[in-house]
């Protein structure tokens, strides 16, 4: 005689309860995964100012590598690291574009280019960068035209600046006699770094000692690696109905140099 197993019957109420539990369990795992990746690996940042033009534009969205330089309390704010300095520290390289906590107010994130390493002497003379007494080579290229909207455009002199380690990037100069184009010599302390914006005459950076100055090693958040989205500054990421006219297609998923 063939015996048939009796099929369990589940009441609609129990089934609904099970589905709700499964939904929240899945949502929890997904949220945990996103927070883990954001905390340990890559964190998104957006650019609110023009201090890094032409490398970064207002409305750019970046992925910043949290593990590039190891971890500190500033790069892992949700985890209490019980040691001073950084865990798994890997020194940044001159020319890296870095997100760091502003030394005078660590609730604020800045993004600038790393110019000076510990022990370096940095100075600006007539718009030219000097590192350890040697002028950094810069090559004049075509003007950069910034479209400010409503028919307003600003023209900047544009250069390719070549750092001592061979890394090159574009910089802008409004003139070679602006407020921060002639400076004293800055001696970068041990375990500190010196940062500057690529938009040299429109950047509040390490040249302003009272605001930014020398950035402690532990203030480094991470290296800006990938530009994953970019939208003109009259729109926002969430205004998807404006994307057709506002998204800068040519900048999507480009590596940051």
LINVENNOR-V373697 format. One record per run of one state. SS is the DSSP state (~ for helix, > for strand, _ for the rest). FROM is the first residue (numbers start at 1). TO is the last residue. If there is no record, write none. Layout:
{{SS/FROM/TO} {SS/FROM/TO}}
This chain:
{{_/1/11} {~/12/41} {>/42/46} {_/47/59} {>/60/65} {_/66/70} {>/71/71} {_/72/86} {>/87/87} {_/88/96} {>/97/102} {_/103/104} {>/105/116} {_/117/120} {>/121/125} {_/126/127} {>/128/131} {_/132/133} {>/134/135} {_/136/136} {>/137/149} {_/150/151} {>/152/162} {_/163/167} {>/168/173} {_/174/185} {>/186/187} {_/188/191} {>/192/196} {_/197/198} {>/199/199} {~/200/202} {_/203/214} {>/215/216} {~/217/219} {>/220/231} {_/232/239} {~/240/246} {>/247/247} {_/248/248} {~/249/251} {_/252/253} {>/254/255} {_/256/257}}
